[in-house]
Amino acid sequence: MTRLIGVIASKWAMPVLYNLLRSPGPLRFTVLRRSIGRVTQRELSLTLKRFEEIGVVHRKVFPEVPPRVEYRLTPLGRSLEEPILGLGLWAERHAGELAAAGKRAARAKASRPAR
């Protein structure tokens, strides 16, 4: 459990898994990066490499010029579908509540006197 949490606790791990799970097939790096948003090329590369090392993601390099690389989940990665998509659905359902709570916390912090 500790090893798994160490891998999926990174900032970009859940968005990567979520997007790969929602994709009907393999994704190219640039498509995956675009679907995630503000992730840097370095962070996405590191996240995919960690997932590849633990057997959750398969990386396929095509011998073309320019090189084409695709990423897909392995069967082990696909087994994360229920918990990851469940968390994604929960986040979508409660996005308004989460945003409102964040705004309340920011206002409360801003109204506190400086120490």
C-alpha positions in Angstrom: 0.0 0.0 0.0 2.8 2.4 0.9 4.5 1.9 -2.5 1.2 2.4 -4.4 0.4 5.6 -2.5 3.9 6.8 -3.1 3.3 6.5 -6.9 -0.2 7.7 -7.1 0.2 10.6 -4.6 2.1 12.7 -7.0 0.3 15.7 -8.4 -0.2 14.4 -11.9 -0.7 10.7 -11.3 -4.5 10.7 -10.9 -5.1 12.9 -14.0 -2.8 10.7 -16.0 -4.6 7.5 -14.9 -8.0 9.1 -15.3 -7.3 10.2 -18.9 -5.8 6.9 -19.9 -8.8 5.1 -18.4 -11.3 7.2 -20.3 -9.5 6.8 -23.6 -10.8 4.1 -25.9 -7.2 3.3 -27.0 -3.6 4.3 -26.7 -2.7 7.9 -26.4 0.2 9.8 -27.8 2.2 11.9 -25.3 1.1 15.3 -26.8 -2.6 14.2 -26.7 -2.3 13.0 -23.2 -0.5 16.2 -22.1 -3.2 18.4 -23.8 -6.0 16.5 -22.1 -4.5 16.9 -18.7 -3.8 20.7 -18.9 -1.0 22.5 -17.1 1.4 19.6 -16.7 4.9 20.2 -17.8 6.6 17.8 -20.3 9.1 16.8 -17.6 6.4 16.0 -15.0 4.3 14.0 -17.4 7.4 12.1 -18.5 8.3 11.3 -14.9 4.8 10.2 -14.1 4.5 7.9 -17.1 8.0 6.4 -16.4 7.0 5.6 -12.7 3.8 4.0 -14.0 5.8 2.0 -16.6 8.2 0.8 -13.9 5.4 -0.6 -11.7 3.7 -2.2 -14.6 0.6 0.0 -14.9 1.4 1.7 -18.2 2.8 0.2 -21.4 5.0 2.5 -23.6 5.2 1.6 -27.3 7.8 3.3 -29.6 7.2 3.2 -33.3 10.3 3.2 -35.5 9.3 6.3 -37.5 10.7 9.7 -38.2 9.7 11.6 -36.3 9.4 9.0 -33.6 5.9 8.2 -32.4 5.3 7.0 -28.8 1.9 5.7 -27.5 0.9 5.0 -23.9 -1.8 2.6 -22.8 -2.7 1.0 -19.6 -1.7 -2.6 -18.9 -4.2 -5.1 -17.6 -2.9 -4.2 -14.1 -3.5 -0.5 -14.9 -7.0 -1.2 -16.2 -7.8 -2.9 -12.9 -7.7 0.6 -11.4 -10.8 1.6 -13.5 -13.4 1.2 -10.7 -11.7 3.2 -8.0 -10.2 5.9 -10.2 -13.3 6.6 -12.3 -15.3 6.5 -9.1 -13.1 9.2 -7.6 -13.4 11.2 -10.9 -17.2 10.9 -10.8 -17.2 12.0 -7.2 -15.0 15.1 -8.0 -17.3 16.0 -10.9 -20.4 15.7 -8.8 -19.0 17.8 -6.0 -16.9 20.3 -8.0 -19.2 23.2 -6.9 -19.1 22.4 -3.3 -15.3 21.9 -3.4 -14.8 25.2 -5.1 -17.1 27.0 -2.7 -15.2 25.5 0.3 -11.9 26.6 -1.2 -13.1 30.1 -1.6 -14.4 30.2 2.0 -11.1 29.0 3.3 -9.2 31.6 1.2 -11.5 34.4 2.5 -11.0 33.2 6.1 -7.3 33.1 5.7 -7.2 36.6 4.2 -9.3 38.1 7.0 -7.0 36.8 9.7 -4.6 39.3 11.2 -1.0 38.8 10.3 1.3 37.4 13.0 
